Amino acid sequence: MDNSDNLTAMLLFARVVELKSFTEAARALGLSKSHVSREIARLEVRLGIKLLQRTTRKMALTELGQAYYPFCMRMLAEMHRADAFVQQMHQELTGNVRLQAPVTYGCQCIVPLLNRFLRRHLHINIDLDLTDRNSDEISDQVDVAIVIRARAPQQGNFRVLSDIDWGLYAAPGYLMQHPAISHPDMLPRHDLLMFHGPAHTAALPFRRDKQRLVVEVRSRFRANNSMALLNAALAGSGIAYLPSYMAQEAVARGEIQQLLPEWQMDRLQSYLLLRDAEQPTSPISLLCDTLINALASA
């Protein structure tokens, strides 16, 4: 027996039982009463069981019909959910969002979230501009800009996106060939990989409980991009000072490890800077909410 022959008849049977009437089921489905009755009769023949007891005045489920009904009801419920899904897709928000983000942070943290967002919201388009211009002024060509700051933006509409903790990371090979590090004061003996600065030395902040330290370290290799510093650390060239989001995948693979994790170092925040005030039901608000919720639970 081809089960596909039964699907329509099962749905008809479920509606008849639900409405307790062939007439009402036929009216709800836009079919004739005779068609509904005929399809259920054919279903009974294919199944080889009696589902309904019919009289001129009433209809009642047989014992087997009572046992068979829940299967049909679940299928009917799934059909209703499928209809609701399609209706929701037609009613979903539509529009374009112009988003600006820092290059590395955008690639590492934002683009994976955008991919999931686009799969879920088929009628929203995103125009992403990756740039390391980190201004509090948002242009007319951008709806939302992600900026990274030690403090909140001084002007405009903004929402807090996520914390960004910094730390020290090095490859196991480098650590095996150099003196062990158990305290920040030991760092001046090592080669640091740092962002560009005005001098080859830099002051690194450390906090643990009530202790506060500032340690002067030597920067042997400097770059203006965290991916370059991460690659240098992976190659064993020194200890890189990096935001945690840059290092987490390499740490998970065992390619580098964090040093002095019990000490807190710099902590920055990323912010969503909005060109206009948010509308409660808009593609922009939906995207902002999605990014905030995803990064808060990361």
ABEGO torsion letter per residue (X at the ends): XBAAAAAAAAAAAAAAAAAGBAAAAAAAAGBBAAAAAAAAAAAAAAAGBBABBBBAABBBBBAAAAAAAAAAAAAAAAAAAAAAAAAAAAABBBEBBBBBBBAAAAAAAAAAAAAAAAAABAABBBBBBBBABBBABBBAABABBBBBBABBBABEBBBBABBBBBBBBBBAAAAAABBBBABAAAAAABBBBBBBBABABBBBBBBBEABBBBBBBBBABBBABAAAAAAAAAAGAEBBBBBAAAAAAAAAAGABBBBGAABBBBBBBBBBBBABBBBABBAAAAAAAAAAAAAAAX
